Amino acid sequence: MSEKHENEEICCPEFIPKQWDNQIFEWDNKMFVKGKVKTFFYMPLGFGKVINKLSEQIDVHQASIPDWLGLSDHTSKWNMNIYLAVDKEVPSLENVKFSGKFFSKVYEGPFNETEKWCREYEALAKLKGLTIEKMYMWYTTCPKCAKKYGKNYVVIISEVKQK
């Protein structure tokens, strides 16, 4: 892990992989706010700007983002939906709720390994007797903070059904 200098700005909390790695959990109406990000061949454009806009509204309504959980749903090469977990509804934003069984697995490395991680994840889910209903990516820190922490963690979280 690289050294952090006191004068370096850290905007993302340090991610602790243990609590999210290879876990199955239940969500019952877990609250999120939804945003949209344009992408170019799946590469986000203006991701930080969208996150900041959502965060500002979350702050205005005195809500918080538990675990800094933000799920990305790549709907096409050109669009991605973002879901930020919140501890209460935010009236100025689109609020959605997730319910069901979810499986999470943590990966670490450069983003160009995403396809490999997805194949590994799908094989692991199958071994566990799980059918993937909907897959999300959680990019746990911004690129600057990942560099400062010396780790680029990505979590794949899917809504799953038991076979």
C-alpha positions in Angstrom: 0.0 0.0 0.0 1.3 3.4 -0.8 2.0 6.1 1.8 -0.6 8.8 2.4 0.6 12.3 2.9 -1.2 14.6 5.3 -1.7 17.3 2.7 -3.3 14.9 0.2 -7.1 15.3 0.0 -9.1 12.1 0.5 -12.7 12.4 -0.6 -13.7 8.7 -0.3 -13.5 6.7 2.9 -11.2 3.8 2.9 -13.0 0.6 1.8 -12.9 -2.5 4.1 -13.3 -5.5 1.8 -13.9 -8.1 4.5 -17.5 -7.1 5.2 -18.5 -7.3 1.5 -16.3 -10.2 0.1 -18.2 -13.4 -0.8 -21.3 -12.4 1.2 -24.9 -13.2 0.7 -27.4 -10.8 2.4 -31.0 -9.8 2.3 -32.3 -6.3 1.6 -35.9 -5.4 2.5 -36.8 -2.1 0.9 -33.2 -0.8 1.1 -33.4 2.8 0.0 -31.4 4.3 -2.9 -31.5 7.5 -4.9 -31.1 7.2 -8.7 -29.0 9.2 -11.1 -27.9 8.7 -14.7 -24.4 8.9 -16.2 -23.6 9.1 -19.9 -21.0 6.6 -21.0 -18.8 6.0 -24.1 -18.4 2.3 -24.7 -19.1 1.7 -21.0 -16.6 4.4 -19.9 -18.4 6.9 -17.6 -18.4 10.6 -18.7 -19.0 13.0 -15.8 -19.4 10.3 -13.2 -18.0 12.6 -10.4 -20.3 15.5 -11.4 -23.4 13.2 -11.1 -22.2 11.8 -7.7 -21.6 15.4 -6.5 -25.0 16.5 -7.6 -26.7 13.6 -5.9 -24.6 14.1 -2.7 -25.5 17.7 -2.5 -29.2 16.9 -2.5 -28.6 14.1 0.0 -26.9 16.6 2.3 -29.6 19.3 1.8 -32.2 16.8 3.0 -30.0 15.7 6.0 -29.7 12.2 4.7 -26.5 10.1 4.6 -25.0 7.4 2.4 -24.5 4.3 4.5 -21.1 2.6 3.7 -20.7 5.0 0.8 -22.6 2.3 -1.2 -23.1 3.3 -4.8 -24.2 0.7 -7.4 -23.7 1.2 -11.1 -26.0 -0.4 -13.6 -24.5 -0.4 -17.1 -27.7 -0.3 -19.2 -25.9 0.1 -22.6 -22.6 1.3 -24.0 -24.0 4.8 -23.7 -25.8 5.0 -20.4 -25.3 3.9 -16.8 -27.7 4.3 -13.9 -26.2 5.1 -10.5 -27.9 4.1 -7.2 -26.6 5.7 -4.0 -27.8 4.1 -0.8 -29.5 6.5 1.6 -30.8 6.3 5.1 -34.0 8.1 4.3 -35.9 9.3 1.3 -34.7 12.4 -0.5 -37.7 14.3 -1.9 -35.8 16.1 -4.7 -34.4 12.9 -6.2 -35.8 9.7 -7.7 -36.1 7.3 -4.8 -36.0 3.5 -5.4 -36.0 0.5 -3.1 -34.3 -2.8 -3.5 -35.5 -6.0 -1.9 -34.3 -9.6 -2.2 -31.2 -11.7 -1.8 -27.9 -10.3 -2.9 -24.5 -11.8 -3.4 -21.3 -9.6 -3.3 -17.7 -10.4 -4.2 -14.8 -8.0 -3.9 -12.1 -7.6 -6.6 -9.0 -5.5 -6.7 -7.0 -4.2 -9.6 -7.3 -2.1 -12.8 -10.7 -1.6 -14.4 -9.6 -3.4 -17.6 -9.9 -6.7 -15.6 -13.7 -6.2 -15.2 -14.6 -8.7 -17.9 -12.4 -11.3 -16.2 -14.0 -10.5 -12.8 -17.5 -10.9 -14.2 -16.7 -14.3 -15.6 -15.2 -15.4 -12.2 -18.1 -14.0 -10.4 -20.7 -15.8 -12.6 -18.8 -19.1 -12.1 -18.7 -18.6 -8.3 -22.4 -17.8 -8.2 -23.1 -20.9 -10.2 -21.0 -23.0 -7.7 -23.1 -21.6 -4.9 -26.3 -22.6 -6.6 -27.3 -19.0 -7.4 -28.9 -17.6 -10.4 -28.0 -14.0 -11.2 -31.1 -11.8 -11.7 -29.4 -8.4 -12.0 -25.8 -7.4 -11.7 -24.3 -4.1 -10.4 -20.8 -2.8 -10.0 -19.7 -0.8 -7.0 -16.6 1.3 -7.6 -15.7 1.8 -4.0 -13.4 4.9 -4.4 -12.7 7.5 -7.0 -9.5 7.0 -9.1 -7.6 9.6 -7.1 -8.4 8.0 -3.7 -7.7 4.5 -5.1 -4.3 5.8 -6.0 -3.8 7.3 -2.6 -4.9 4.2 -0.8 -2.9 2.0 -3.1 -5.9 -0.3 -3.9 -8.7 -0.1 -6.5 -11.5 -2.2 -5.0 -14.5 -3.0 -7.1 -17.5 -5.0 -5.7 -19.8 -7.0 -7.9 -23.2 -7.2 -6.3 -26.1 -9.1 -7.8 -29.7 -9.8 -7.0 -29.8 -13.6 -6.9 -32.2 -16.5 -6.6 -31.3 -19.9 -5.2 -31.5 -22.7 -7.8 
